[in-house]
Each structure stands twice: as structure tokens, then as C-alpha cells.
Amino acid sequence: CRPMGSIAYALALVATGRADAAITLTGGSEWDVAAGVLLVEESGGTVTDARGRRLRFNQADLRLHGTIAAGSHTDPLLIAAMKGLDQPIA
């Protein structure tokens, strides 16, 4: 794991296979990720919000609730673990 400073850049790395996954739990705006989401999805990967829901664009509220991207070859166990990160720790 390493901080990238840019979710758009991190999504591009996932799309090209240079990173297995990218995650941010801090929201953001849809325009920050829209192009990167397209890149990841067109390369065979998946992108969801922090709760595992598919991102929807052009909504009344432009803020996202985290972004989790996984490349087409990312281990499903890693994806499942990332989607559980927004849950409170008991």
C-alpha cells in the first residue's frame, strides 16, 4: 500500500495493471473519478463505492462515498476485504 495523492492517477494504474487495486474512503466528487472509472471498467476491472455499490453519475448529490477499484486479475479476497473497510471496528 502507498498513498498516491490522486485517485484519478491510482485508477489509471489499476486500468493498466500497474496496481492491483485503489481505494479511498474519503468521498470526493464524481468528476474526480469519472474518467478513471471508465478506464478501469473498459480494462475489465470493477469500481464501486466503499459499500460495494456500483457508482452512479449525474446524481443530484455529486459527492461519492468512497471509491474502490480492482483490476481484472485482483484476488476476490482482497476486494472483499477492501469493501469491509467502511464498517465500524468493534
PDB file of N, CA, C and O in Angstrom, chain B, residues numbered from 101:
ATOM      1  N   CYS B 101       0.838  -1.177   0.000  1.00  0.00           N
ATOM      2  CA  CYS B 101       0.000   0.000   0.000  1.00  0.00           C
ATOM      3  C   CYS B 101       0.880   1.236   0.000  1.00  0.00           C
ATOM      4  O   CYS B 101       1.903   1.296   0.682  1.00  0.00           O
ATOM      5  N   ARG B 102       0.460   2.213  -0.776  1.00  0.00           N
ATOM      6  CA  ARG B 102       1.151   3.504  -0.740  1.00  0.00           C
ATOM      7  C   ARG B 102       0.193   4.606  -1.189  1.00  0.00           C
ATOM      8  O   ARG B 102      -0.601   4.413  -2.110  1.00  0.00           O
ATOM      9  N   PRO B 103       0.275   5.749  -0.536  1.00  0.00           N
ATOM     10  CA  PRO B 103      -0.579   6.871  -0.932  1.00  0.00           C
ATOM     11  C   PRO B 103      -0.146   7.415  -2.292  1.00  0.00           C
ATOM     12  O   PRO B 103       1.046   7.527  -2.579  1.00  0.00           O
ATOM     13  N   MET B 104      -1.124   7.748  -3.113  1.00  0.00           N
ATOM     14  CA  MET B 104      -0.844   8.249  -4.456  1.00  0.00           C
ATOM     15  C   MET B 104      -1.048   9.752  -4.560  1.00  0.00           C
ATOM     16  O   MET B 104      -0.398  10.406  -5.375  1.00  0.00           O
ATOM     17  N   GLY B 105      -1.934  10.307  -3.754  1.00  0.00           N
ATOM     18  CA  GLY B 105      -2.225  11.729  -3.826  1.00  0.00           C
ATOM     19  C   GLY B 105      -3.289  12.077  -4.849  1.00  0.00           C
ATOM     20  O   GLY B 105      -3.836  13.179  -4.825  1.00  0.00           O
ATOM     21  N   SER B 106      -3.588  11.151  -5.745  1.00  0.00           N
ATOM     22  CA  SER B 106      -4.591  11.406  -6.781  1.00  0.00           C
ATOM     23  C   SER B 106      -5.348  10.124  -7.063  1.00  0.00           C
ATOM     24  O   SER B 106      -4.757   9.143  -7.515  1.00  0.00           O
ATOM     25  N   ILE B 107      -6.645  10.116  -6.804  1.00  0.00           N
ATOM     26  CA  ILE B 107      -7.436   8.928  -7.097  1.00  0.00           C
ATOM     27  C   ILE B 107      -7.514   8.697  -8.600  1.00  0.00           C
ATOM     28  O   ILE B 107      -7.579   7.547  -9.037  1.00  0.00           O
ATOM     29  N   ALA B 108      -7.510   9.748  -9.395  1.00  0.00           N
ATOM     30  CA  ALA B 108      -7.555   9.585 -10.847  1.00  0.00           C
ATOM     31  C   ALA B 108      -6.312   8.844 -11.340  1.00  0.00           C
ATOM     32  O   ALA B 108      -6.411   7.952 -12.183  1.00  0.00           O
ATOM     33  N   TYR B 109      -5.141   9.214 -10.815  1.00  0.00           N
ATOM     34  CA  TYR B 109      -3.897   8.534 -11.189  1.00  0.00           C
ATOM     35  C   TYR B 109      -3.925   7.084 -10.715  1.00  0.00           C
ATOM     36  O   TYR B 109      -3.512   6.185 -11.448  1.00  0.00           O
ATOM     37  N   ALA B 110      -4.404   6.852  -9.505  1.00  0.00           N
ATOM     38  CA  ALA B 110      -4.480   5.493  -8.972  1.00  0.00           C
ATOM     39  C   ALA B 110      -5.402   4.631  -9.833  1.00  0.00           C
ATOM     40  O   ALA B 110      -5.095   3.466 -10.084  1.00  0.00           O
ATOM     41  N   LEU B 111      -6.515   5.179 -10.284  1.00  0.00           N
ATOM     42  CA  LEU B 111      -7.427   4.433 -11.154  1.00  0.00           C
ATOM     43  C   LEU B 111      -6.759   4.092 -12.485  1.00  0.00           C
ATOM     44  O   LEU B 111      -6.952   3.000 -13.020  1.00  0.00           O
ATOM     45  N   ALA B 112      -5.978   5.024 -13.013  1.00  0.00           N
ATOM     46  CA  ALA B 112      -5.258   4.755 -14.260  1.00  0.00           C
ATOM     47  C   ALA B 112      -4.247   3.620 -14.067  1.00  0.00           C
ATOM     48  O   ALA B 112      -4.068   2.793 -14.961  1.00  0.00           O
ATOM     49  N   LEU B 113      -3.591   3.577 -12.911  1.00  0.00           N
ATOM     50  CA  LEU B 113      -2.650   2.492 -12.627  1.00  0.00           C
ATOM     51  C   LEU B 113      -3.368   1.144 -12.559  1.00  0.00           C
ATOM     52  O   LEU B 113      -2.846   0.139 -13.040  1.00  0.00           O
ATOM     53  N   VAL B 114      -4.552   1.120 -11.972  1.00  0.00           N
ATOM     54  CA  VAL B 114      -5.337  -0.115 -11.922  1.00  0.00           C
ATOM     55  C   VAL B 114      -5.732  -0.535 -13.333  1.00  0.00           C
ATOM     56  O   VAL B 114      -5.633  -1.712 -13.680  1.00  0.00           O
ATOM     57  N   ALA B 115      -6.173   0.404 -14.136  1.00  0.00           N
ATOM     58  CA  ALA B 115      -6.607   0.094 -15.503  1.00  0.00           C
ATOM     59  C   ALA B 115      -5.478  -0.489 -16.341  1.00  0.00           C
ATOM     60  O   ALA B 115      -5.715  -1.352 -17.185  1.00  0.00           O
ATOM     61  N   THR B 116      -4.252  -0.025 -16.115  1.00  0.00           N
ATOM     62  CA  THR B 116      -3.120  -0.522 -16.904  1.00  0.00           C
ATOM     63  C   THR B 116      -2.486  -1.771 -16.317  1.00  0.00           C
ATOM     64  O   THR B 116      -1.594  -2.358 -16.930  1.00  0.00           O
ATOM     65  N   GLY B 117      -2.936  -2.188 -15.133  1.00  0.00           N
ATOM     66  CA  GLY B 117      -2.367  -3.364 -14.498  1.00  0.00           C
ATOM     67  C   GLY B 117      -1.132  -3.082 -13.667  1.00  0.00           C
ATOM     68  O   GLY B 117      -0.512  -4.014 -13.153  1.00  0.00           O
ATOM     69  N   ARG B 118      -0.760  -1.822 -13.524  1.00  0.00           N
ATOM     70  CA  ARG B 118       0.418  -1.468 -12.717  1.00  0.00           C
ATOM     71  C   ARG B 118       0.101  -1.431 -11.229  1.00  0.00           C
ATOM     72  O   ARG B 118       1.010  -1.351 -10.402  1.00  0.00           O
ATOM     73  N   ALA B 119      -1.191  -1.488 -10.880  1.00  0.00           N
ATOM     74  CA  ALA B 119      -1.633  -1.597  -9.489  1.00  0.00           C
ATOM     75  C   ALA B 119      -2.783  -2.596  -9.462  1.00  0.00           C
ATOM     76  O   ALA B 119      -3.585  -2.662 -10.394  1.00  0.00           O
ATOM     77  N   ASP B 120      -2.853  -3.373  -8.381  1.00  0.00           N
ATOM     78  CA  ASP B 120      -3.941  -4.346  -8.250  1.00  0.00           C
ATOM     79  C   ASP B 120      -5.256  -3.689  -7.891  1.00  0.00           C
ATOM     80  O   ASP B 120      -6.321  -4.123  -8.332  1.00  0.00           O
ATOM     81  N   ALA B 121      -5.177  -2.633  -7.083  1.00  0.00           N
ATOM     82  CA  ALA B 121      -6.400  -2.004  -6.586  1.00  0.00           C
ATOM     83  C   ALA B 121      -6.104  -0.580  -6.160  1.00  0.00           C
ATOM     84  O   ALA B 121      -4.949  -0.197  -5.972  1.00  0.00           O
ATOM     85  N   ALA B 122      -7.169   0.200  -6.012  1.00  0.00           N
ATOM     86  CA  ALA B 122      -7.082   1.568  -5.497  1.00  0.00           C
ATOM     87  C   ALA B 122      -8.270   1.776  -4.576  1.00  0.00           C
ATOM     88  O   ALA B 122      -9.367   1.279  -4.831  1.00  0.00           O
ATOM     89  N   ILE B 123      -8.038   2.514  -3.504  1.00  0.00           N
ATOM     90  CA  ILE B 123      -9.112   2.738  -2.549  1.00  0.00           C
ATOM     91  C   ILE B 123      -9.001   4.119  -1.933  1.00  0.00           C
ATOM     92  O   ILE B 123      -7.908   4.587  -1.615  1.00  0.00           O
ATOM     93  N   THR B 124     -10.138   4.761  -1.770  1.00  0.00           N
ATOM     94  CA  THR B 124     -10.262   5.963  -0.964  1.00  0.00           C
ATOM     95  C   THR B 124     -11.603   5.885  -0.258  1.00  0.00           C
ATOM     96  O   THR B 124     -12.624   5.582  -0.876  1.00  0.00           O
ATOM     97  N   LEU B 125     -11.595   6.157   1.016  1.00  0.00           N
ATOM     98  CA  LEU B 125     -12.830   6.109   1.797  1.00  0.00           C
ATOM     99  C   LEU B 125     -13.358   7.497   2.102  1.00  0.00           C
ATOM    100  O   LEU B 125     -14.350   7.646   2.816  1.00  0.00           O
ATOM    101  N   THR B 126     -12.692   8.523   1.557  1.00  0.00           N
ATOM    102  CA  THR B 126     -12.992   9.898   1.952  1.00  0.00           C
ATOM    103  C   THR B 126     -13.895  10.644   0.990  1.00  0.00           C
ATOM    104  O   THR B 126     -13.837  11.873   0.930  1.00  0.00           O
ATOM    105  N   GLY B 127     -14.703   9.963   0.260  1.00  0.00           N
ATOM    106  CA  GLY B 127     -15.646  10.671  -0.595  1.00  0.00           C
ATOM    107  C   GLY B 127     -15.005  11.214  -1.848  1.00  0.00           C
ATOM    108  O   GLY B 127     -14.361  10.477  -2.595  1.00  0.00           O
ATOM    109  N   GLY B 128     -15.176  12.484  -2.079  1.00  0.00           N
ATOM    110  CA  GLY B 128     -14.714  13.098  -3.313  1.00  0.00           C
ATOM    111  C   GLY B 128     -15.896  13.419  -4.190  1.00  0.00           C
ATOM    112  O   GLY B 128     -17.045  13.163  -3.829  1.00  0.00           O
ATOM    113  N   SER B 129     -15.612  13.972  -5.325  1.00  0.00           N
ATOM    114  CA  SER B 129     -16.654  14.340  -6.285  1.00  0.00           C
ATOM    115  C   SER B 129     -16.590  13.438  -7.493  1.00  0.00           C
ATOM    116  O   SER B 129     -15.532  12.912  -7.839  1.00  0.00           O
ATOM    117  N   GLU B 130     -17.723  13.263  -8.128  1.00  0.00           N
ATOM    118  CA  GLU B 130     -17.764  12.346  -9.267  1.00  0.00           C
ATOM    119  C   GLU B 130     -16.835  12.765 -10.396  1.00  0.00           C
ATOM    120  O   GLU B 130     -16.313  11.907 -11.109  1.00  0.00           O
ATOM    121  N   TRP B 131     -16.619  14.061 -10.576  1.00  0.00           N
ATOM    122  CA  TRP B 131     -15.739  14.478 -11.668  1.00  0.00           C
ATOM    123  C   TRP B 131     -14.287  14.104 -11.389  1.00  0.00           C
ATOM    124  O   TRP B 131     -13.472  14.090 -12.311  1.00  0.00           O
ATOM    125  N   ASP B 132     -13.943  13.797 -10.126  1.00  0.00           N
ATOM    126  CA  ASP B 132     -12.593  13.370  -9.803  1.00  0.00           C
ATOM    127  C   ASP B 132     -12.305  11.950 -10.282  1.00  0.00           C
ATOM    128  O   ASP B 132     -11.146  11.592 -10.490  1.00  0.00           O
ATOM    129  N   VAL B 133     -13.339  11.143 -10.458  1.00  0.00           N
ATOM    130  CA  VAL B 133     -13.125   9.734 -10.778  1.00  0.00           C
ATOM    131  C   VAL B 133     -13.763   9.265 -12.084  1.00  0.00           C
ATOM    132  O   VAL B 133     -13.467   8.160 -12.537  1.00  0.00           O
ATOM    133  N   ALA B 134     -14.610  10.053 -12.689  1.00  0.00           N
ATOM    134  CA  ALA B 134     -15.396   9.583 -13.841  1.00  0.00           C
ATOM    135  C   ALA B 134     -14.533   8.990 -14.950  1.00  0.00           C
ATOM    136  O   ALA B 134     -14.820   7.890 -15.421  1.00  0.00           O
ATOM    137  N   ALA B 135     -13.498   9.679 -15.371  1.00  0.00           N
ATOM    138  CA  ALA B 135     -12.652   9.166 -16.452  1.00  0.00           C
ATOM    139  C   ALA B 135     -11.910   7.910 -16.015  1.00  0.00           C
ATOM    140  O   ALA B 135     -11.789   6.957 -16.785  1.00  0.00           O
ATOM    141  N   GLY B 136     -11.412   7.907 -14.776  1.00  0.00           N
ATOM    142  CA  GLY B 136     -10.702   6.743 -14.273  1.00  0.00           C
ATOM    143  C   GLY B 136     -11.596   5.522 -14.147  1.00  0.00           C
ATOM    144  O   GLY B 136     -11.162   4.401 -14.408  1.00  0.00           O
ATOM    145  N   VAL B 137     -12.845   5.735 -13.747  1.00  0.00           N
ATOM    146  CA  VAL B 137     -13.802   4.628 -13.659  1.00  0.00           C
ATOM    147  C   VAL B 137     -13.996   4.005 -15.040  1.00  0.00           C
ATOM    148  O   VAL B 137     -14.018   2.782 -15.171  1.00  0.00           O
ATOM    149  N   LEU B 138     -14.133   4.828 -16.052  1.00  0.00           N
ATOM    150  CA  LEU B 138     -14.282   4.318 -17.415  1.00  0.00           C
ATOM    151  C   LEU B 138     -13.064   3.496 -17.823  1.00  0.00           C
ATOM    152  O   LEU B 138     -13.207   2.422 -18.408  1.00  0.00           O
ATOM    153  N   LEU B 139     -11.864   3.995 -17.518  1.00  0.00           N
ATOM    154  CA  LEU B 139     -10.648   3.257 -17.854  1.00  0.00           C
ATOM    155  C   LEU B 139     -10.618   1.887 -17.183  1.00  0.00           C
ATOM    156  O   LEU B 139     -10.328   0.878 -17.826  1.00  0.00           O
ATOM    157  N   VAL B 140     -10.919   1.859 -15.888  1.00  0.00           N
ATOM    158  CA  VAL B 140     -10.888   0.590 -15.148  1.00  0.00           C
ATOM    159  C   VAL B 140     -11.925  -0.378 -15.700  1.00  0.00           C
ATOM    160  O   VAL B 140     -11.617  -1.545 -15.944  1.00  0.00           O
ATOM    161  N   GLU B 141     -13.144   0.095 -15.896  1.00  0.00           N
ATOM    162  CA  GLU B 141     -14.201  -0.793 -16.384  1.00  0.00           C
ATOM    163  C   GLU B 141     -13.917  -1.298 -17.793  1.00  0.00           C
ATOM    164  O   GLU B 141     -14.178  -2.463 -18.092  1.00  0.00           O
ATOM    165  N   GLU B 142     -13.393  -0.455 -18.651  1.00  0.00           N
ATOM    166  CA  GLU B 142     -13.081  -0.887 -20.014  1.00  0.00           C
ATOM    167  C   GLU B 142     -11.912  -1.872 -20.046  1.00  0.00           C
ATOM    168  O   GLU B 142     -11.780  -2.644 -20.997  1.00  0.00           O
ATOM    169  N   SER B 143     -11.069  -1.851 -19.019  1.00  0.00           N
ATOM    170  CA  SER B 143      -9.957  -2.801 -18.967  1.00  0.00           C
ATOM    171  C   SER B 143     -10.369  -4.119 -18.305  1.00  0.00           C
ATOM    172  O   SER B 143      -9.550  -5.027 -18.168  1.00  0.00           O
ATOM    173  N   GLY B 144     -11.641  -4.223 -17.894  1.00  0.00           N
ATOM    174  CA  GLY B 144     -12.148  -5.456 -17.308  1.00  0.00           C
ATOM    175  C   GLY B 144     -12.222  -5.438 -15.797  1.00  0.00           C
ATOM    176  O   GLY B 144     -12.623  -6.431 -15.191  1.00  0.00           O
ATOM    177  N   GLY B 145     -11.847  -4.335 -15.175  1.00  0.00           N
ATOM    178  CA  GLY B 145     -11.894  -4.220 -13.721  1.00  0.00           C
ATOM    179  C   GLY B 145     -13.249  -3.742 -13.240  1.00  0.00           C
ATOM    180  O   GLY B 145     -14.179  -3.557 -14.026  1.00  0.00           O
ATOM    181  N   THR B 146     -13.343  -3.546 -11.932  1.00  0.00           N
ATOM    182  CA  THR B 146     -14.591  -3.086 -11.329  1.00  0.00           C
ATOM    183  C   THR B 146     -14.321  -1.894 -10.424  1.00  0.00           C
ATOM    184  O   THR B 146     -13.238  -1.757  -9.855  1.00  0.00           O
ATOM    185  N   VAL B 147     -15.329  -1.033 -10.303  1.00  0.00           N
ATOM    186  CA  VAL B 147     -15.246   0.120  -9.413  1.00  0.00           C
ATOM    187  C   VAL B 147     -16.577   0.231  -8.680  1.00  0.00           C
ATOM    188  O   VAL B 147     -17.643   0.180  -9.292  1.00  0.00           O
ATOM    189  N   THR B 148     -16.500   0.384  -7.348  1.00  0.00           N
ATOM    190  CA  THR B 148     -17.694   0.563  -6.528  1.00  0.00           C
ATOM    191  C   THR B 148     -17.441   1.669  -5.517  1.00  0.00           C
ATOM    192  O   THR B 148     -16.334   2.198  -5.422  1.00  0.00           O
ATOM    193  N   ASP B 149     -18.477   2.010  -4.764  1.00  0.00           N
ATOM    194  CA  ASP B 149     -18.251   2.902  -3.628  1.00  0.00           C
ATOM    195  C   ASP B 149     -17.733   2.057  -2.465  1.00  0.00           C
ATOM    196  O   ASP B 149     -17.550   0.849  -2.614  1.00  0.00           O
ATOM    197  N   ALA B 150     -17.502   2.667  -1.332  1.00  0.00           N
ATOM    198  CA  ALA B 150     -16.915   1.957  -0.198  1.00  0.00           C
ATOM    199  C   ALA B 150     -17.832   0.883   0.371  1.00  0.00           C
ATOM    200  O   ALA B 150     -17.382   0.020   1.125  1.00  0.00           O
ATOM    201  N   ARG B 151     -19.102   0.926   0.020  1.00  0.00           N
ATOM    202  CA  ARG B 151     -20.051  -0.090   0.496  1.00  0.00           C
ATOM    203  C   ARG B 151     -20.289  -1.186  -0.534  1.00  0.00           C
ATOM    204  O   ARG B 151     -21.121  -2.069  -0.328  1.00  0.00           O
ATOM    205  N   GLY B 152     -19.560  -1.127  -1.638  1.00  0.00           N
ATOM    206  CA  GLY B 152     -19.688  -2.165  -2.658  1.00  0.00           C
ATOM    207  C   GLY B 152     -20.752  -1.909  -3.695  1.00  0.00           C
ATOM    208  O   GLY B 152     -21.060  -2.790  -4.498  1.00  0.00           O
ATOM    209  N   ARG B 153     -21.322  -0.714  -3.693  1.00  0.00           N
ATOM    210  CA  ARG B 153     -22.361  -0.382  -4.680  1.00  0.00           C
ATOM    211  C   ARG B 153     -21.728   0.242  -5.924  1.00  0.00           C
ATOM    212  O   ARG B 153     -20.762   1.000  -5.831  1.00  0.00           O
ATOM    213  N   ARG B 154     -22.277  -0.081  -7.064  1.00  0.00           N
ATOM    214  CA  ARG B 154     -21.799   0.497  -8.320  1.00  0.00           C
ATOM    215  C   ARG B 154     -21.965   2.016  -8.280  1.00  0.00           C
ATOM    216  O   ARG B 154     -22.972   2.528  -7.791  1.00  0.00           O
ATOM    217  N   LEU B 155     -20.964   2.729  -8.801  1.00  0.00           N
ATOM    218  CA  LEU B 155     -21.050   4.193  -8.828  1.00  0.00           C
ATOM    219  C   LEU B 155     -22.081   4.631  -9.849  1.00  0.00           C
ATOM    220  O   LEU B 155     -22.182   4.062 -10.936  1.00  0.00           O
ATOM    221  N   ARG B 156     -22.851   5.658  -9.481  1.00  0.00           N
ATOM    222  CA  ARG B 156     -23.836   6.249 -10.384  1.00  0.00           C
ATOM    223  C   ARG B 156     -23.490   7.719 -10.533  1.00  0.00           C
ATOM    224  O   ARG B 156     -23.293   8.423  -9.543  1.00  0.00           O
ATOM    225  N   PHE B 157     -23.418   8.173 -11.761  1.00  0.00           N
ATOM    226  CA  PHE B 157     -23.037   9.548 -12.050  1.00  0.00           C
ATOM    227  C   PHE B 157     -24.255  10.389 -12.415  1.00  0.00           C
ATOM    228  O   PHE B 157     -25.333   9.869 -12.704  1.00  0.00           O
ATOM    229  N   ASN B 158     -24.049  11.718 -12.392  1.00  0.00           N
ATOM    230  CA  ASN B 158     -25.094  12.692 -12.735  1.00  0.00           C
ATOM    231  C   ASN B 158     -26.273  12.635 -11.776  1.00  0.00           C
ATOM    232  O   ASN B 158     -27.426  12.779 -12.183  1.00  0.00           O
ATOM    233  N   GLN B 159     -25.973  12.423 -10.495  1.00  0.00           N
ATOM    234  CA  GLN B 159     -26.995  12.432  -9.459  1.00  0.00           C
ATOM    235  C   GLN B 159     -27.102  13.846  -8.893  1.00  0.00           C
ATOM    236  O   GLN B 159     -26.238  14.685  -9.149  1.00  0.00           O
ATOM    237  N   ALA B 160     -28.142  14.107  -8.138  1.00  0.00           N
ATOM    238  CA  ALA B 160     -28.312  15.429  -7.521  1.00  0.00           C
ATOM    239  C   ALA B 160     -27.156  15.738  -6.569  1.00  0.00           C
ATOM    240  O   ALA B 160     -26.684  16.873  -6.499  1.00  0.00           O
ATOM    241  N   ASP B 161     -26.706  14.713  -5.839  1.00  0.00           N
ATOM    242  CA  ASP B 161     -25.565  14.866  -4.937  1.00  0.00           C
ATOM    243  C   ASP B 161     -24.324  14.342  -5.665  1.00  0.00           C
ATOM    244  O   ASP B 161     -24.225  13.142  -5.921  1.00  0.00           O
ATOM    245  N   LEU B 162     -23.388  15.214  -5.997  1.00  0.00           N
ATOM    246  CA  LEU B 162     -22.212  14.840  -6.780  1.00  0.00           C
ATOM    247  C   LEU B 162     -21.110  14.207  -5.947  1.00  0.00           C
ATOM    248  O   LEU B 162     -20.105  13.755  -6.495  1.00  0.00           O
ATOM    249  N   ARG B 163     -21.282  14.167  -4.627  1.00  0.00           N
ATOM    250  CA  ARG B 163     -20.254  13.588  -3.761  1.00  0.00           C
ATOM    251  C   ARG B 163     -20.340  12.067  -3.761  1.00  0.00           C
ATOM    252  O   ARG B 163     -21.427  11.491  -3.773  1.00  0.00           O
ATOM    253  N   LEU B 164     -19.193  11.442  -3.749  1.00  0.00           N
ATOM    254  CA  LEU B 164     -19.126   9.986  -3.678  1.00  0.00           C
ATOM    255  C   LEU B 164     -18.861   9.562  -2.239  1.00  0.00           C
ATOM    256  O   LEU B 164     -18.363  10.342  -1.428  1.00  0.00           O
ATOM    257  N   HIS B 165     -19.194   8.339  -1.944  1.00  0.00           N
ATOM    258  CA  HIS B 165     -18.964   7.789  -0.614  1.00  0.00           C
ATOM    259  C   HIS B 165     -17.850   6.756  -0.704  1.00  0.00           C
ATOM    260  O   HIS B 165     -18.058   5.566  -0.471  1.00  0.00           O
ATOM    261  N   GLY B 166     -16.667   7.242  -1.046  1.00  0.00           N
ATOM    262  CA  GLY B 166     -15.516   6.369  -1.215  1.00  0.00           C
ATOM    263  C   GLY B 166     -15.487   5.741  -2.588  1.00  0.00           C
ATOM    264  O   GLY B 166     -16.497   5.706  -3.291  1.00  0.00           O
ATOM    265  N   THR B 167     -14.324   5.247  -2.966  1.00  0.00           N
ATOM    266  CA  THR B 167     -14.152   4.593  -4.253  1.00  0.00           C
ATOM    267  C   THR B 167     -13.214   3.410  -4.066  1.00  0.00           C
ATOM    268  O   THR B 167     -12.130   3.552  -3.501  1.00  0.00           O
ATOM    269  N   ILE B 168     -13.634   2.241  -4.542  1.00  0.00           N
ATOM    270  CA  ILE B 168     -12.809   1.043  -4.518  1.00  0.00           C
ATOM    271  C   ILE B 168     -12.732   0.515  -5.940  1.00  0.00           C
ATOM    272  O   ILE B 168     -13.751   0.212  -6.561  1.00  0.00           O
ATOM    273  N   ALA B 169     -11.512   0.409  -6.446  1.00  0.00           N
ATOM    274  CA  ALA B 169     -11.305  -0.106  -7.793  1.00  0.00           C
ATOM    275  C   ALA B 169     -10.418  -1.343  -7.718  1.00  0.00           C
ATOM    276  O   ALA B 169      -9.470  -1.393  -6.935  1.00  0.00           O
ATOM    277  N   ALA B 170     -10.729  -2.323  -8.527  1.00  0.00           N
ATOM    278  CA  ALA B 170      -9.938  -3.539  -8.588  1.00  0.00           C
ATOM    279  C   ALA B 170      -9.720  -3.912 -10.044  1.00  0.00           C
ATOM    280  O   ALA B 170     -10.635  -3.836 -10.864  1.00  0.00           O
ATOM    281  N   GLY B 171      -8.503  -4.313 -10.351  1.00  0.00           N
ATOM    282  CA  GLY B 171      -8.188  -4.750 -11.704  1.00  0.00           C
ATOM    283  C   GLY B 171      -8.833  -6.092 -12.008  1.00  0.00           C
ATOM    284  O   GLY B 171      -9.338  -6.764 -11.110  1.00  0.00           O
ATOM    285  N   SER B 172      -8.813  -6.472 -13.260  1.00  0.00           N
ATOM    286  CA  SER B 172      -9.474  -7.707 -13.684  1.00  0.00           C
ATOM    287  C   SER B 172      -8.843  -8.955 -13.073  1.00  0.00           C
ATOM    288  O   SER B 172      -9.496  -9.996 -13.006  1.00  0.00           O
ATOM    289  N   HIS B 173      -7.598  -8.877 -12.629  1.00  0.00           N
ATOM    290  CA  HIS B 173      -6.920 -10.039 -12.053  1.00  0.00           C
ATOM    291  C   HIS B 173      -6.724  -9.929 -10.540  1.00  0.00           C
ATOM    292  O   HIS B 173      -5.958 -10.700  -9.961  1.00  0.00           O
ATOM    293  N   THR B 174      -7.395  -8.995  -9.904  1.00  0.00           N
ATOM    294  CA  THR B 174      -7.249  -8.806  -8.463  1.00  0.00           C
ATOM    295  C   THR B 174      -7.940  -9.939  -7.716  1.00  0.00           C
ATOM    296  O   THR B 174      -9.045 -10.347  -8.072  1.00  0.00           O
ATOM    297  N   ASP B 175      -7.288 -10.435  -6.691  1.00  0.00           N
ATOM    298  CA  ASP B 175      -7.810 -11.531  -5.880  1.00  0.00           C
ATOM    299  C   ASP B 175      -9.149 -11.120  -5.257  1.00  0.00           C
ATOM    300  O   ASP B 175      -9.238 -10.061  -4.637  1.00  0.00           O
ATOM    301  N   PRO B 176     -10.185 -11.940  -5.414  1.00  0.00           N
ATOM    302  CA  PRO B 176     -11.502 -11.615  -4.840  1.00  0.00           C
ATOM    303  C   PRO B 176     -11.471 -11.418  -3.324  1.00  0.00           C
ATOM    304  O   PRO B 176     -12.276 -10.655  -2.790  1.00  0.00           O
ATOM    305  N   LEU B 177     -10.559 -12.091  -2.623  1.00  0.00           N
ATOM    306  CA  LEU B 177     -10.463 -11.906  -1.176  1.00  0.00           C
ATOM    307  C   LEU B 177      -9.995 -10.497  -0.826  1.00  0.00           C
ATOM    308  O   LEU B 177     -10.447  -9.925   0.166  1.00  0.00           O
ATOM    309  N   LEU B 178      -9.094  -9.932  -1.632  1.00  0.00           N
ATOM    310  CA  LEU B 178      -8.649  -8.554  -1.416  1.00  0.00           C
ATOM    311  C   LEU B 178      -9.805  -7.593  -1.637  1.00  0.00           C
ATOM    312  O   LEU B 178      -9.986  -6.650  -0.866  1.00  0.00           O
ATOM    313  N   ILE B 179     -10.578  -7.822  -2.670  1.00  0.00           N
ATOM    314  CA  ILE B 179     -11.724  -6.967  -2.963  1.00  0.00           C
ATOM    315  C   ILE B 179     -12.724  -7.011  -1.811  1.00  0.00           C
ATOM    316  O   ILE B 179     -13.225  -5.969  -1.387  1.00  0.00           O
ATOM    317  N   ALA B 180     -13.018  -8.199  -1.304  1.00  0.00           N
ATOM    318  CA  ALA B 180     -13.959  -8.345  -0.193  1.00  0.00           C
ATOM    319  C   ALA B 180     -13.429  -7.631   1.048  1.00  0.00           C
ATOM    320  O   ALA B 180     -14.201  -6.990   1.761  1.00  0.00           O
ATOM    321  N   ALA B 181     -12.140  -7.727   1.316  1.00  0.00           N
ATOM    322  CA  ALA B 181     -11.562  -7.070   2.485  1.00  0.00           C
ATOM    323  C   ALA B 181     -11.659  -5.559   2.357  1.00  0.00           C
ATOM    324  O   ALA B 181     -11.956  -4.878   3.338  1.00  0.00           O
ATOM    325  N   MET B 182     -11.413  -5.018   1.161  1.00  0.00           N
ATOM    326  CA  MET B 182     -11.492  -3.574   0.957  1.00  0.00           C
ATOM    327  C   MET B 182     -12.912  -3.068   1.158  1.00  0.00           C
ATOM    328  O   MET B 182     -13.107  -1.984   1.709  1.00  0.00           O
ATOM    329  N   LYS B 183     -13.895  -3.826   0.725  1.00  0.00           N
ATOM    330  CA  LYS B 183     -15.281  -3.388   0.841  1.00  0.00           C
ATOM    331  C   LYS B 183     -15.752  -3.395   2.284  1.00  0.00           C
ATOM    332  O   LYS B 183     -16.760  -2.759   2.593  1.00  0.00           O
ATOM    333  N   GLY B 184     -15.069  -4.080   3.169  1.00  0.00           N
ATOM    334  CA  GLY B 184     -15.421  -4.081   4.578  1.00  0.00           C
ATOM    335  C   GLY B 184     -14.766  -2.979   5.375  1.00  0.00           C
ATOM    336  O   GLY B 184     -15.020  -2.856   6.574  1.00  0.00           O
ATOM    337  N   LEU B 185     -13.921  -2.166   4.741  1.00  0.00           N
ATOM    338  CA  LEU B 185     -13.185  -1.135   5.460  1.00  0.00           C
ATOM    339  C   LEU B 185     -14.046   0.002   5.981  1.00  0.00           C
ATOM    340  O   LEU B 185     -13.642   0.690   6.919  1.00  0.00           O
ATOM    341  N   ASP B 186     -15.217   0.219   5.404  1.00  0.00           N
ATOM    342  CA  ASP B 186     -16.050   1.328   5.875  1.00  0.00           C
ATOM    343  C   ASP B 186     -16.909   0.927   7.068  1.00  0.00           C
ATOM    344  O   ASP B 186     -17.647   1.758   7.597  1.00  0.00           O
ATOM    345  N   GLN B 187     -16.829  -0.324   7.501  1.00  0.00           N
ATOM    346  CA  GLN B 187     -17.590  -0.783   8.650  1.00  0.00           C
ATOM    347  C   GLN B 187     -16.897  -0.378   9.945  1.00  0.00           C
ATOM    348  O   GLN B 187     -15.668  -0.410  10.008  1.00  0.00           O
ATOM    349  N   PRO B 188     -17.638  -0.002  10.969  1.00  0.00           N
ATOM    350  CA  PRO B 188     -17.020   0.362  12.237  1.00  0.00           C
ATOM    351  C   PRO B 188     -16.290  -0.829  12.847  1.00  0.00           C
ATOM    352  O   PRO B 188     -16.730  -1.971  12.715  1.00  0.00           O
ATOM    353  N   ILE B 189     -15.193  -0.561  13.503  1.00  0.00           N
ATOM    354  CA  ILE B 189     -14.428  -1.600  14.170  1.00  0.00           C
ATOM    355  C   ILE B 189     -14.974  -1.765  15.591  1.00  0.00           C
ATOM    356  O   ILE B 189     -15.047  -0.792  16.341  1.00  0.00           O
ATOM    357  N   ALA B 190     -15.353  -2.977  15.961  1.00  0.00           N
ATOM    358  CA  ALA B 190     -15.943  -3.232  17.285  1.00  0.00           C
ATOM    359  C   ALA B 190     -14.874  -3.281  18.363  1.00  0.00           C
ATOM    360  O   ALA B 190     -15.188  -3.485  19.535  1.00  0.00           O
TER     361      ALA B 190
END
